[in-house]
Every structure is written in structure tokens, then in C-alpha cells.
Amino acid sequence: MTVDAASDEVVYSFETPGALLSKQGQRLARNHPNVQAVFAQRRVQPTLRYGPQDGKTTGL
């Protein structure tokens, strides 16, 4: 499974933002344009970085 696929699964199955729901409150299909837009937006988010941004070790 790719990172993108795992991210899609988390947002679709667990987080379920309002954009993934129909007016009746039902979850939209994964291929629905609203769902695809949420997936695409999530994929462009910058990755979290831990530690110094310059790549140098802290000497710990």
C-alpha cells in the first residue's frame, strides 16, 4: 500500500470530513468528485519534519 492510498483510507474511513458526505449525510463513493478533491488536497500537504531543518544531527 502506498502512502497516498493509506492517507486516502484514513480520511475516508476514519476522519470523514463533511465534503465526503451527501446532503442526506451518507458517505459519497470514493470516485465522487468531492471525495477525489479531498484526497488530492490531502496529498499536497507538506510532510511533517522532525528535528533540525538543516539536516544536521543534534549530537544526542
C-alpha distance matrix in Angstrom:
0.0 3.8 6.7 8.2 6.2 6.6 10.0 10.8 10.4 12.6 15.1 15.4 15.6 17.2 19.0 20.1 22.4 25.5 24.3 21.9 25.0 27.7 31.4 31.6 28.8 26.4 22.7 22.3 19.9 16.6 18.3 21.4 22.4 22.7 19.2 17.9 20.3 19.0 15.4 17.0 19.2 16.7 14.8 18.2 19.0 19.9 17.9 19.9 21.8 23.5 26.8 29.2 28.2 30.2 27.9 30.8 30.6 32.7 34.5 33.5
3.8 0.0 3.8 5.3 5.1 6.2 8.5 9.8 10.6 12.5 14.4 15.3 16.2 17.6 18.6 19.8 21.5 24.6 23.1 21.3 24.6 27.5 31.0 31.7 28.9 26.7 23.0 22.3 20.2 16.6 17.9 20.7 21.1 21.4 18.1 16.4 18.3 17.1 13.4 14.4 16.5 14.0 11.7 14.8 15.8 16.5 14.8 17.1 19.1 21.2 24.5 26.6 25.2 27.2 25.1 28.2 28.4 30.7 32.7 32.0
6.7 3.8 0.0 3.8 5.5 5.1 6.1 8.5 9.8 10.6 12.3 14.1 15.2 15.9 16.3 17.9 19.3 22.6 21.4 19.9 23.4 26.5 29.9 30.8 27.8 26.0 22.3 21.9 20.4 16.8 18.5 20.7 20.7 20.4 17.2 15.8 17.0 15.2 11.8 12.8 14.2 11.3 9.2 12.2 12.5 13.2 11.2 13.5 15.7 17.9 21.3 23.5 22.2 24.5 22.6 25.8 26.0 28.0 30.3 29.5
8.2 5.3 3.8 0.0 3.8 5.4 5.0 6.1 8.6 9.9 10.6 12.0 14.0 15.1 15.1 16.0 17.1 20.1 18.4 17.1 20.7 23.6 26.9 28.1 25.3 23.5 19.8 18.9 17.4 13.7 15.1 17.2 17.0 16.8 13.8 12.0 13.3 12.0 8.3 9.3 11.2 8.8 6.6 10.1 11.2 12.8 11.9 14.7 17.4 20.1 23.6 25.4 23.7 26.1 24.7 28.1 28.6 30.6 33.1 32.5
6.2 5.1 5.5 3.8 0.0 3.8 5.4 5.0 6.2 8.7 10.1 10.4 11.8 13.7 14.5 15.1 16.9 19.8 18.3 16.2 19.6 22.3 25.9 26.6 23.9 21.7 17.9 17.2 15.2 11.7 13.4 16.0 16.7 16.7 13.2 12.0 14.2 12.8 9.2 11.2 13.4 11.1 9.8 13.5 14.5 16.3 15.3 17.7 20.5 22.8 26.4 28.5 27.1 29.5 27.9 31.1 31.4 33.3 35.6 34.7
6.6 6.2 5.1 5.4 3.8 0.0 3.8 5.4 5.1 6.3 8.8 9.9 10.4 11.4 12.6 14.1 16.2 19.5 18.6 16.6 19.8 22.9 26.3 26.8 23.7 21.7 18.1 18.1 16.8 13.5 16.0 18.2 19.0 18.3 14.7 14.2 16.0 13.8 10.7 13.1 14.5 11.4 10.7 14.4 14.4 15.9 14.3 16.0 18.8 20.6 24.3 26.8 25.8 28.5 26.7 29.7 29.6 31.2 33.4 32.2
10.0 8.5 6.1 5.0 5.4 3.8 0.0 3.8 5.4 5.2 6.3 8.5 10.0 10.4 10.4 11.9 13.4 16.8 15.9 14.4 17.8 21.1 24.3 25.1 22.0 20.6 16.9 16.9 16.2 13.0 15.4 16.9 17.1 16.0 12.6 12.3 13.3 10.7 8.0 10.4 11.1 7.8 7.9 11.4 11.1 13.1 12.0 13.8 17.0 19.2 22.9 25.3 24.0 27.0 25.7 28.8 28.9 30.3 32.9 31.8
10.8 9.8 8.5 6.1 5.0 5.4 3.8 0.0 3.8 5.5 5.3 6.0 8.3 9.9 10.0 10.3 11.9 14.8 13.5 11.6 15.0 18.0 21.4 22.2 19.4 17.6 13.8 13.5 12.5 9.2 11.7 13.2 13.8 12.9 9.3 9.2 10.9 8.7 5.8 9.0 10.5 8.2 8.6 12.3 12.8 15.5 15.0 17.1 20.5 22.9 26.6 28.8 27.3 30.2 29.1 32.3 32.6 34.0 36.7 35.6
10.4 10.6 9.8 8.6 6.2 5.1 5.4 3.8 0.0 3.8 5.6 5.1 5.7 7.7 9.2 9.8 12.5 15.5 14.9 12.3 15.1 18.3 21.7 21.9 18.8 16.7 13.1 13.5 12.4 9.8 13.0 14.7 16.1 15.0 11.3 12.0 14.1 11.6 9.3 12.8 14.1 11.5 12.2 15.9 15.9 18.3 17.3 18.9 22.1 24.0 27.8 30.3 29.3 32.3 30.9 33.9 33.7 35.0 37.5 36.1
12.6 12.5 10.6 9.9 8.7 6.3 5.2 5.5 3.8 0.0 3.8 5.5 5.4 5.3 6.4 8.3 10.9 14.4 14.5 12.4 15.1 18.7 21.7 21.9 18.5 17.1 13.8 14.9 14.7 12.4 15.7 16.8 17.8 16.0 12.5 13.7 14.9 11.7 10.2 13.6 13.9 10.8 12.2 15.5 14.7 16.9 15.8 16.8 20.1 21.7 25.5 28.2 27.4 30.6 29.4 32.2 31.9 32.8 35.4 33.8
15.1 14.4 12.3 10.6 10.1 8.8 6.3 5.3 5.6 3.8 0.0 3.8 5.8 5.8 4.7 5.6 7.4 10.9 10.8 9.1 12.1 15.7 18.7 19.3 16.0 15.0 11.7 12.5 13.0 10.9 14.0 14.3 14.9 12.7 9.6 11.2 11.8 8.4 7.8 11.3 11.2 8.6 11.0 14.0 13.3 16.1 15.9 17.1 20.7 22.7 26.5 28.9 27.7 31.0 30.2 33.3 33.3 34.1 36.9 35.6
15.4 15.3 14.1 12.0 10.4 9.9 8.5 6.0 5.1 5.5 3.8 0.0 3.8 6.0 6.4 5.2 8.0 10.6 10.3 7.4 10.1 13.4 16.7 17.0 13.8 12.1 8.5 9.4 9.6 7.9 11.5 11.9 13.4 11.5 8.1 10.3 11.9 9.2 8.6 12.4 13.1 11.3 13.3 16.5 16.4 19.5 19.3 20.7 24.3 26.3 30.1 32.5 31.3 34.6 33.6 36.7 36.7 37.7 40.4 39.0
15.6 16.2 15.2 14.0 11.8 10.4 10.0 8.3 5.7 5.4 5.8 3.8 0.0 3.8 6.4 6.3 9.9 12.6 13.1 10.1 11.8 15.1 18.2 17.7 14.3 12.5 9.4 11.3 11.5 10.5 14.2 14.9 16.9 15.0 11.7 14.0 15.7 12.9 12.2 16.0 16.6 14.3 16.2 19.5 19.0 21.7 21.0 21.9 25.4 26.9 30.7 33.5 32.7 35.9 34.8 37.6 37.2 38.0 40.5 38.8
17.2 17.6 15.9 15.1 13.7 11.4 10.4 9.9 7.7 5.3 5.8 6.0 3.8 0.0 3.8 5.7 9.1 12.2 13.6 11.4 12.9 16.5 19.1 18.7 15.0 14.1 11.5 13.8 14.7 13.7 17.4 17.6 19.1 16.7 13.7 16.0 17.0 13.6 13.4 17.1 16.8 14.2 16.5 19.5 18.3 20.7 19.9 20.2 23.6 24.9 28.6 31.5 31.0 34.4 33.3 36.0 35.4 35.9 38.5 36.6
19.0 18.6 16.3 15.1 14.5 12.6 10.4 10.0 9.2 6.4 4.7 6.4 6.4 3.8 0.0 3.8 5.9 9.4 11.0 9.7 11.5 15.3 17.6 17.9 14.2 14.0 11.5 13.6 15.1 14.0 17.3 17.0 17.8 14.9 12.4 14.8 15.0 11.4 12.0 15.3 14.4 12.0 15.0 17.4 16.0 18.7 18.3 18.7 22.3 23.8 27.4 30.1 29.3 32.9 32.2 35.0 34.7 35.1 37.9 36.2
20.1 19.8 17.9 16.0 15.1 14.1 11.9 10.3 9.8 8.3 5.6 5.2 6.3 5.7 3.8 0.0 3.8 6.5 7.9 6.1 7.7 11.5 14.0 14.3 10.8 10.5 7.9 10.0 12.0 11.6 14.8 13.9 14.9 11.9 9.7 12.8 13.2 10.0 11.2 14.7 14.1 12.6 15.6 18.1 17.3 20.4 20.6 21.4 25.1 27.0 30.6 33.1 32.0 35.5 35.0 37.9 37.9 38.4 41.3 39.8
22.4 21.5 19.3 17.1 16.9 16.2 13.4 11.9 12.5 10.9 7.4 8.0 9.9 9.1 5.9 3.8 0.0 3.8 5.5 5.8 7.5 11.1 12.9 14.2 10.9 11.6 9.6 11.0 13.5 13.1 15.7 14.0 14.2 10.7 9.5 12.5 11.8 8.6 11.0 13.8 12.4 11.6 15.1 16.9 16.0 19.3 20.1 21.0 24.7 26.8 30.3 32.4 31.2 34.7 34.6 37.6 37.8 38.2 41.3 40.1
25.5 24.6 22.6 20.1 19.8 19.5 16.8 14.8 15.5 14.4 10.9 10.6 12.6 12.2 9.4 6.5 3.8 0.0 3.8 5.3 5.3 8.3 9.5 11.2 8.5 10.0 9.0 10.1 13.4 13.9 15.9 13.5 13.6 9.9 10.0 13.3 12.4 10.1 13.1 15.5 14.2 14.3 17.8 19.3 18.7 22.2 23.3 24.3 28.1 30.2 33.7 35.7 34.3 37.8 37.9 40.9 41.3 41.7 44.8 43.6
24.3 23.1 21.4 18.4 18.3 18.6 15.9 13.5 14.9 14.5 10.8 10.3 13.1 13.6 11.0 7.9 5.5 3.8 0.0 3.8 5.5 7.9 9.8 12.2 10.2 10.8 9.1 8.8 11.6 11.7 13.1 10.5 10.0 6.2 6.9 10.0 8.9 7.3 10.6 12.7 11.8 12.6 15.7 17.1 17.2 20.9 22.4 24.0 27.7 30.2 33.7 35.4 33.7 37.0 37.2 40.4 41.0 41.7 45.0 44.0
21.9 21.3 19.9 17.1 16.2 16.6 14.4 11.6 12.3 12.4 9.1 7.4 10.1 11.4 9.7 6.1 5.8 5.3 3.8 0.0 3.8 6.9 10.0 11.4 8.9 8.3 5.7 5.6 8.3 8.6 10.7 8.7 9.5 6.4 5.4 9.1 9.5 7.8 10.0 12.9 12.9 13.0 15.8 17.9 18.2 21.9 22.9 24.5 28.2 30.6 34.3 36.3 34.7 38.0 37.7 40.9 41.4 42.2 45.2 44.1
25.0 24.6 23.4 20.7 19.6 19.8 17.8 15.0 15.1 15.1 12.1 10.1 11.8 12.9 11.5 7.7 7.5 5.3 5.5 3.8 0.0 3.8 6.6 7.6 5.2 5.3 4.5 5.5 9.2 10.9 12.8 10.3 11.7 8.8 8.7 12.4 12.8 11.4 13.8 16.6 16.5 16.7 19.5 21.6 21.7 25.4 26.4 27.7 31.5 33.7 37.4 39.4 38.0 41.4 41.1 44.3 44.6 45.3 48.3 47.0
27.7 27.5 26.5 23.6 22.3 22.9 21.1 18.0 18.3 18.7 15.7 13.4 15.1 16.5 15.3 11.5 11.1 8.3 7.9 6.9 3.8 0.0 3.8 5.2 5.1 5.2 6.2 6.1 9.7 12.3 13.4 10.4 11.9 9.7 10.6 14.0 14.5 14.0 16.4 18.8 18.9 19.7 22.4 24.3 24.7 28.5 29.7 31.2 35.0 37.3 41.0 42.9 41.3 44.6 44.5 47.7 48.2 48.9 52.0 50.8
31.4 31.0 29.9 26.9 25.9 26.3 24.3 21.4 21.7 21.7 18.7 16.7 18.2 19.1 17.6 14.0 12.9 9.5 9.8 10.0 6.6 3.8 0.0 3.8 5.5 7.5 9.6 9.8 13.4 16.1 17.0 13.7 14.7 12.3 13.8 17.2 17.1 16.7 19.5 21.6 21.3 22.3 25.2 26.8 27.0 30.7 32.2 33.5 37.3 39.6 43.1 45.0 43.4 46.8 46.9 50.1 50.5 51.1 54.2 53.0
31.6 31.7 30.8 28.1 26.6 26.8 25.1 22.2 21.9 21.9 19.3 17.0 17.7 18.7 17.9 14.3 14.2 11.2 12.2 11.4 7.6 5.2 3.8 0.0 3.8 5.7 9.0 10.2 13.7 16.7 18.1 15.3 17.0 14.9 15.6 19.2 19.6 18.8 21.3 23.8 23.7 24.2 27.1 29.1 29.2 32.8 33.8 35.1 38.8 40.9 44.5 46.6 45.2 48.7 48.6 51.7 51.9 52.3 55.4 53.9
28.8 28.9 27.8 25.3 23.9 23.7 22.0 19.4 18.8 18.5 16.0 13.8 14.3 15.0 14.2 10.8 10.9 8.5 10.2 8.9 5.2 5.1 5.5 3.8 0.0 3.8 6.6 8.9 12.5 15.0 17.1 14.6 16.4 13.8 13.8 17.6 18.0 16.6 18.9 21.8 21.5 21.5 24.5 26.6 26.4 30.0 30.8 31.8 35.5 37.5 41.1 43.3 42.1 45.6 45.4 48.4 48.5 48.9 51.8 50.3
26.4 26.7 26.0 23.5 21.7 21.7 20.6 17.6 16.7 17.1 15.0 12.1 12.5 14.1 14.0 10.5 11.6 10.0 10.8 8.3 5.3 5.2 7.5 5.7 3.8 0.0 3.8 6.3 9.4 12.3 14.4 12.5 15.0 13.0 12.4 16.0 17.3 16.0 17.7 20.8 21.2 21.0 23.6 26.1 26.2 29.8 30.4 31.6 35.3 37.3 41.0 43.4 42.1 45.5 45.0 48.1 48.1 48.8 51.6 50.1
22.7 23.0 22.3 19.8 17.9 18.1 16.9 13.8 13.1 13.8 11.7 8.5 9.4 11.5 11.5 7.9 9.6 9.0 9.1 5.7 4.5 6.2 9.6 9.0 6.6 3.8 0.0 3.8 6.6 8.8 11.5 10.1 12.7 10.7 9.3 12.8 14.4 13.0 14.2 17.5 18.1 17.7 20.1 22.8 23.1 26.6 27.0 28.5 32.2 34.3 38.0 40.3 39.0 42.3 41.7 44.8 44.9 45.7 48.5 47.1
22.3 22.3 21.9 18.9 17.2 18.1 16.9 13.5 13.5 14.9 12.5 9.4 11.3 13.8 13.6 10.0 11.0 10.1 8.8 5.6 5.5 6.1 9.8 10.2 8.9 6.3 3.8 0.0 3.8 6.5 8.2 6.4 9.3 8.1 7.0 10.2 12.1 11.7 12.8 15.6 16.8 17.0 19.0 21.6 22.5 26.1 26.9 28.8 32.4 34.9 38.6 40.6 39.0 42.2 41.6 44.9 45.3 46.4 49.2 48.1
19.9 20.2 20.4 17.4 15.2 16.8 16.2 12.5 12.4 14.7 13.0 9.6 11.5 14.7 15.1 12.0 13.5 13.4 11.6 8.3 9.2 9.7 13.4 13.7 12.5 9.4 6.6 3.8 0.0 3.8 5.4 5.4 9.0 9.2 7.3 9.4 12.3 12.3 12.4 15.1 17.1 17.2 18.5 21.4 22.7 26.1 26.7 28.9 32.4 34.9 38.7 40.7 39.1 42.0 41.2 44.6 45.0 46.3 49.0 47.9
16.6 16.6 16.8 13.7 11.7 13.5 13.0 9.2 9.8 12.4 10.9 7.9 10.5 13.7 14.0 11.6 13.1 13.9 11.7 8.6 10.9 12.3 16.1 16.7 15.0 12.3 8.8 6.5 3.8 0.0 3.8 5.6 8.3 8.8 5.8 6.8 10.3 10.2 9.3 12.0 14.4 14.3 15.1 18.2 19.7 23.0 23.5 25.8 29.3 31.9 35.6 37.6 35.8 38.7 37.8 41.2 41.6 43.1 45.8 44.8
18.3 17.9 18.5 15.1 13.4 16.0 15.4 11.7 13.0 15.7 14.0 11.5 14.2 17.4 17.3 14.8 15.7 15.9 13.1 10.7 12.8 13.4 17.0 18.1 17.1 14.4 11.5 8.2 5.4 3.8 0.0 3.8 6.4 8.4 6.7 6.3 9.9 11.1 10.3 12.0 14.8 15.6 15.9 18.6 20.7 24.0 24.9 27.6 31.0 33.8 37.4 39.2 37.1 39.8 39.0 42.5 43.3 45.0 47.8 47.0
21.4 20.7 20.7 17.2 16.0 18.2 16.9 13.2 14.7 16.8 14.3 11.9 14.9 17.6 17.0 13.9 14.0 13.5 10.5 8.7 10.3 10.4 13.7 15.3 14.6 12.5 10.1 6.4 5.4 5.6 3.8 0.0 3.8 5.5 5.4 6.2 8.7 10.2 10.8 12.3 14.4 15.7 16.8 19.0 20.8 24.5 25.7 28.3 31.8 34.7 38.3 39.9 37.8 40.6 40.2 43.7 44.6 46.0 49.0 48.3
22.4 21.1 20.7 17.0 16.7 19.0 17.1 13.8 16.1 17.8 14.9 13.4 16.9 19.1 17.8 14.9 14.2 13.6 10.0 9.5 11.7 11.9 14.7 17.0 16.4 15.0 12.7 9.3 9.0 8.3 6.4 3.8 0.0 3.8 5.5 5.0 6.1 8.7 9.8 10.3 12.1 14.2 15.2 16.8 18.9 22.6 24.3 27.1 30.5 33.6 37.1 38.4 36.0 38.8 38.6 42.2 43.4 44.9 48.0 47.5
22.7 21.4 20.4 16.8 16.7 18.3 16.0 12.9 15.0 16.0 12.7 11.5 15.0 16.7 14.9 11.9 10.7 9.9 6.2 6.4 8.8 9.7 12.3 14.9 13.8 13.0 10.7 8.1 9.2 8.8 8.4 5.5 3.8 0.0 3.8 5.5 5.1 6.4 8.8 9.9 10.7 12.5 14.5 15.9 17.4 21.2 22.9 25.3 28.9 31.8 35.3 36.8 34.6 37.6 37.6 41.1 42.0 43.3 46.4 45.8
19.2 18.1 17.2 13.8 13.2 14.7 12.6 9.3 11.3 12.5 9.6 8.1 11.7 13.7 12.4 9.7 9.5 10.0 6.9 5.4 8.7 10.6 13.8 15.6 13.8 12.4 9.3 7.0 7.3 5.8 6.7 5.4 5.5 3.8 0.0 3.8 5.4 5.2 6.3 8.7 10.0 10.8 12.5 14.8 16.1 19.8 21.0 23.3 26.9 29.7 33.3 35.0 33.1 36.1 35.7 39.2 39.9 41.2 44.2 43.4
17.9 16.4 15.8 12.0 12.0 14.2 12.3 9.2 12.0 13.7 11.2 10.3 14.0 16.0 14.8 12.8 12.5 13.3 10.0 9.1 12.4 14.0 17.2 19.2 17.6 16.0 12.8 10.2 9.4 6.8 6.3 6.2 5.0 5.5 3.8 0.0 3.8 5.5 5.0 6.1 8.6 9.9 10.6 12.8 14.8 18.4 19.7 22.5 25.9 29.0 32.5 34.0 31.7 34.5 34.1 37.7 38.7 40.2 43.2 42.7
20.3 18.3 17.0 13.3 14.2 16.0 13.3 10.9 14.1 14.9 11.8 11.9 15.7 17.0 15.0 13.2 11.8 12.4 8.9 9.5 12.8 14.5 17.1 19.6 18.0 17.3 14.4 12.1 12.3 10.3 9.9 8.7 6.1 5.1 5.4 3.8 0.0 3.8 5.4 5.1 6.1 8.5 9.9 11.0 12.9 16.6 18.6 21.3 24.8 27.9 31.3 32.5 30.1 32.9 32.9 36.5 37.7 39.1 42.4 42.0
19.0 17.1 15.2 12.0 12.8 13.8 10.7 8.7 11.6 11.7 8.4 9.2 12.9 13.6 11.4 10.0 8.6 10.1 7.3 7.8 11.4 14.0 16.7 18.8 16.6 16.0 13.0 11.7 12.3 10.2 11.1 10.2 8.7 6.4 5.2 5.5 3.8 0.0 3.8 5.5 5.2 6.1 8.6 10.3 11.2 15.0 16.5 18.8 22.5 25.4 28.9 30.4 28.3 31.4 31.3 34.7 35.6 36.8 40.0 39.4
15.4 13.4 11.8 8.3 9.2 10.7 8.0 5.8 9.3 10.2 7.8 8.6 12.2 13.4 12.0 11.2 11.0 13.1 10.6 10.0 13.8 16.4 19.5 21.3 18.9 17.7 14.2 12.8 12.4 9.3 10.3 10.8 9.8 8.8 6.3 5.0 5.4 3.8 0.0 3.8 5.5 5.2 6.3 9.0 10.4 13.9 14.9 17.6 21.0 24.0 27.6 29.2 27.1 30.0 29.5 33.0 33.8 35.3 38.3 37.7
17.0 14.4 12.8 9.3 11.2 13.1 10.4 9.0 12.8 13.6 11.3 12.4 16.0 17.1 15.3 14.7 13.8 15.5 12.7 12.9 16.6 18.8 21.6 23.8 21.8 20.8 17.5 15.6 15.1 12.0 12.0 12.3 10.3 9.9 8.7 6.1 5.1 5.5 3.8 0.0 3.8 5.5 5.2 6.7 9.2 12.6 14.3 17.4 20.6 23.9 27.3 28.4 25.9 28.6 28.4 32.0 33.3 34.9 38.0 37.8
19.2 16.5 14.2 11.2 13.4 14.5 11.1 10.5 14.1 13.9 11.2 13.1 16.6 16.8 14.4 14.1 12.4 14.2 11.8 12.9 16.5 18.9 21.3 23.7 21.5 21.2 18.1 16.8 17.1 14.4 14.8 14.4 12.1 10.7 10.0 8.6 6.1 5.2 5.5 3.8 0.0 3.8 5.4 5.5 6.9 10.6 12.9 15.6 18.9 22.2 25.5 26.5 24.1 27.0 27.1 30.7 32.0 33.3 36.6 36.4
16.7 14.0 11.3 8.8 11.1 11.4 7.8 8.2 11.5 10.8 8.6 11.3 14.3 14.2 12.0 12.6 11.6 14.3 12.6 13.0 16.7 19.7 22.3 24.2 21.5 21.0 17.7 17.0 17.2 14.3 15.6 15.7 14.2 12.5 10.8 9.9 8.5 6.1 5.2 5.5 3.8 0.0 3.8 5.5 5.5 9.1 10.4 12.9 16.4 19.5 22.9 24.4 22.3 25.4 25.2 28.6 29.5 30.8 34.0 33.5
14.8 11.7 9.2 6.6 9.8 10.7 7.9 8.6 12.2 12.2 11.0 13.3 16.2 16.5 15.0 15.6 15.1 17.8 15.7 15.8 19.5 22.4 25.2 27.1 24.5 23.6 20.1 19.0 18.5 15.1 15.9 16.8 15.2 14.5 12.5 10.6 9.9 8.6 6.3 5.2 5.4 3.8 0.0 3.8 5.5 8.3 9.3 12.6 15.7 19.0 22.3 23.6 21.3 23.9 23.5 27.1 28.2 29.9 32.9 32.7
18.2 14.8 12.2 10.1 13.5 14.4 11.4 12.3 15.9 15.5 14.0 16.5 19.5 19.5 17.4 18.1 16.9 19.3 17.1 17.9 21.6 24.3 26.8 29.1 26.6 26.1 22.8 21.6 21.4 18.2 18.6 19.0 16.8 15.9 14.8 12.8 11.0 10.3 9.0 6.7 5.5 5.5 3.8 0.0 3.8 6.3 8.8 12.1 14.9 18.5 21.5 22.2 19.5 22.0 22.1 25.8 27.3 29.0 32.2 32.3
19.0 15.8 12.5 11.2 14.5 14.4 11.1 12.8 15.9 14.7 13.3 16.4 19.0 18.3 16.0 17.3 16.0 18.7 17.2 18.2 21.7 24.7 27.0 29.2 26.4 26.2 23.1 22.5 22.7 19.7 20.7 20.8 18.9 17.4 16.1 14.8 12.9 11.2 10.4 9.2 6.9 5.5 5.5 3.8 0.0 3.8 6.4 9.0 12.2 15.6 18.7 19.6 17.2 20.2 20.4 23.9 25.2 26.5 29.8 29.7
19.9 16.5 13.2 12.8 16.3 15.9 13.1 15.5 18.3 16.9 16.1 19.5 21.7 20.7 18.7 20.4 19.3 22.2 20.9 21.9 25.4 28.5 30.7 32.8 30.0 29.8 26.6 26.1 26.1 23.0 24.0 24.5 22.6 21.2 19.8 18.4 16.6 15.0 13.9 12.6 10.6 9.1 8.3 6.3 3.8 0.0 3.8 6.5 8.9 12.5 15.4 16.0 13.5 16.4 16.7 20.2 21.6 23.0 26.3 26.5
17.9 14.8 11.2 11.9 15.3 14.3 12.0 15.0 17.3 15.8 15.9 19.3 21.0 19.9 18.3 20.6 20.1 23.3 22.4 22.9 26.4 29.7 32.2 33.8 30.8 30.4 27.0 26.9 26.7 23.5 24.9 25.7 24.3 22.9 21.0 19.7 18.6 16.5 14.9 14.3 12.9 10.4 9.3 8.8 6.4 3.8 0.0 3.8 6.3 9.8 13.0 14.3 12.4 15.4 14.9 18.2 19.2 20.6 23.8 23.7
19.9 17.1 13.5 14.7 17.7 16.0 13.8 17.1 18.9 16.8 17.1 20.7 21.9 20.2 18.7 21.4 21.0 24.3 24.0 24.5 27.7 31.2 33.5 35.1 31.8 31.6 28.5 28.8 28.9 25.8 27.6 28.3 27.1 25.3 23.3 22.5 21.3 18.8 17.6 17.4 15.6 12.9 12.6 12.1 9.0 6.5 3.8 0.0 3.8 6.6 10.1 11.9 10.8 14.2 13.7 16.6 17.1 18.0 21.2 20.8
21.8 19.1 15.7 17.4 20.5 18.8 17.0 20.5 22.1 20.1 20.7 24.3 25.4 23.6 22.3 25.1 24.7 28.1 27.7 28.2 31.5 35.0 37.3 38.8 35.5 35.3 32.2 32.4 32.4 29.3 31.0 31.8 30.5 28.9 26.9 25.9 24.8 22.5 21.0 20.6 18.9 16.4 15.7 14.9 12.2 8.9 6.3 3.8 0.0 3.7 6.6 8.3 7.5 10.8 10.1 12.9 13.4 14.4 17.7 17.6
23.5 21.2 17.9 20.1 22.8 20.6 19.2 22.9 24.0 21.7 22.7 26.3 26.9 24.9 23.8 27.0 26.8 30.2 30.2 30.6 33.7 37.3 39.6 40.9 37.5 37.3 34.3 34.9 34.9 31.9 33.8 34.7 33.6 31.8 29.7 29.0 27.9 25.4 24.0 23.9 22.2 19.5 19.0 18.5 15.6 12.5 9.8 6.6 3.7 0.0 3.8 6.8 7.8 10.9 9.8 11.6 11.1 11.6 14.7 14.2
26.8 24.5 21.3 23.6 26.4 24.3 22.9 26.6 27.8 25.5 26.5 30.1 30.7 28.6 27.4 30.6 30.3 33.7 33.7 34.3 37.4 41.0 43.1 44.5 41.1 41.0 38.0 38.6 38.7 35.6 37.4 38.3 37.1 35.3 33.3 32.5 31.3 28.9 27.6 27.3 25.5 22.9 22.3 21.5 18.7 15.4 13.0 10.1 6.6 3.8 0.0 3.8 6.4 8.7 7.9 8.6 8.0 8.0 11.5 11.4
29.2 26.6 23.5 25.4 28.5 26.8 25.3 28.8 30.3 28.2 28.9 32.5 33.5 31.5 30.1 33.1 32.4 35.7 35.4 36.3 39.4 42.9 45.0 46.6 43.3 43.4 40.3 40.6 40.7 37.6 39.2 39.9 38.4 36.8 35.0 34.0 32.5 30.4 29.2 28.4 26.5 24.4 23.6 22.2 19.6 16.0 14.3 11.9 8.3 6.8 3.8 0.0 3.8 5.4 5.9 6.5 7.3 7.6 11.3 12.4
28.2 25.2 22.2 23.7 27.1 25.8 24.0 27.3 29.3 27.4 27.7 31.3 32.7 31.0 29.3 32.0 31.2 34.3 33.7 34.7 38.0 41.3 43.4 45.2 42.1 42.1 39.0 39.0 39.1 35.8 37.1 37.8 36.0 34.6 33.1 31.7 30.1 28.3 27.1 25.9 24.1 22.3 21.3 19.5 17.2 13.5 12.4 10.8 7.5 7.8 6.4 3.8 0.0 3.8 5.5 7.8 9.9 11.0 14.6 16.0
30.2 27.2 24.5 26.1 29.5 28.5 27.0 30.2 32.3 30.6 31.0 34.6 35.9 34.4 32.9 35.5 34.7 37.8 37.0 38.0 41.4 44.6 46.8 48.7 45.6 45.5 42.3 42.2 42.0 38.7 39.8 40.6 38.8 37.6 36.1 34.5 32.9 31.4 30.0 28.6 27.0 25.4 23.9 22.0 20.2 16.4 15.4 14.2 10.8 10.9 8.7 5.4 3.8 0.0 3.8 5.6 8.8 10.5 13.6 15.8
27.9 25.1 22.6 24.7 27.9 26.7 25.7 29.1 30.9 29.4 30.2 33.6 34.8 33.3 32.2 35.0 34.6 37.9 37.2 37.7 41.1 44.5 46.9 48.6 45.4 45.0 41.7 41.6 41.2 37.8 39.0 40.2 38.6 37.6 35.7 34.1 32.9 31.3 29.5 28.4 27.1 25.2 23.5 22.1 20.4 16.7 14.9 13.7 10.1 9.8 7.9 5.9 5.5 3.8 0.0 3.8 6.6 9.3 12.0 14.0
30.8 28.2 25.8 28.1 31.1 29.7 28.8 32.3 33.9 32.2 33.3 36.7 37.6 36.0 35.0 37.9 37.6 40.9 40.4 40.9 44.3 47.7 50.1 51.7 48.4 48.1 44.8 44.9 44.6 41.2 42.5 43.7 42.2 41.1 39.2 37.7 36.5 34.7 33.0 32.0 30.7 28.6 27.1 25.8 23.9 20.2 18.2 16.6 12.9 11.6 8.6 6.5 7.8 5.6 3.8 0.0 3.8 6.5 8.7 11.3
30.6 28.4 26.0 28.6 31.4 29.6 28.9 32.6 33.7 31.9 33.3 36.7 37.2 35.4 34.7 37.9 37.8 41.3 41.0 41.4 44.6 48.2 50.5 51.9 48.5 48.1 44.9 45.3 45.0 41.6 43.3 44.6 43.4 42.0 39.9 38.7 37.7 35.6 33.8 33.3 32.0 29.5 28.2 27.3 25.2 21.6 19.2 17.1 13.4 11.1 8.0 7.3 9.9 8.8 6.6 3.8 0.0 3.8 5.5 7.7
32.7 30.7 28.0 30.6 33.3 31.2 30.3 34.0 35.0 32.8 34.1 37.7 38.0 35.9 35.1 38.4 38.2 41.7 41.7 42.2 45.3 48.9 51.1 52.3 48.9 48.8 45.7 46.4 46.3 43.1 45.0 46.0 44.9 43.3 41.2 40.2 39.1 36.8 35.3 34.9 33.3 30.8 29.9 29.0 26.5 23.0 20.6 18.0 14.4 11.6 8.0 7.6 11.0 10.5 9.3 6.5 3.8 0.0 3.8 5.6
34.5 32.7 30.3 33.1 35.6 33.4 32.9 36.7 37.5 35.4 36.9 40.4 40.5 38.5 37.9 41.3 41.3 44.8 45.0 45.2 48.3 52.0 54.2 55.4 51.8 51.6 48.5 49.2 49.0 45.8 47.8 49.0 48.0 46.4 44.2 43.2 42.4 40.0 38.3 38.0 36.6 34.0 32.9 32.2 29.8 26.3 23.8 21.2 17.7 14.7 11.5 11.3 14.6 13.6 12.0 8.7 5.5 3.8 0.0 3.8
33.5 32.0 29.5 32.5 34.7 32.2 31.8 35.6 36.1 33.8 35.6 39.0 38.8 36.6 36.2 39.8 40.1 43.6 44.0 44.1 47.0 50.8 53.0 53.9 50.3 50.1 47.1 48.1 47.9 44.8 47.0 48.3 47.5 45.8 43.4 42.7 42.0 39.4 37.7 37.8 36.4 33.5 32.7 32.3 29.7 26.5 23.7 20.8 17.6 14.2 11.4 12.4 16.0 15.8 14.0 11.3 7.7 5.6 3.8 0.0
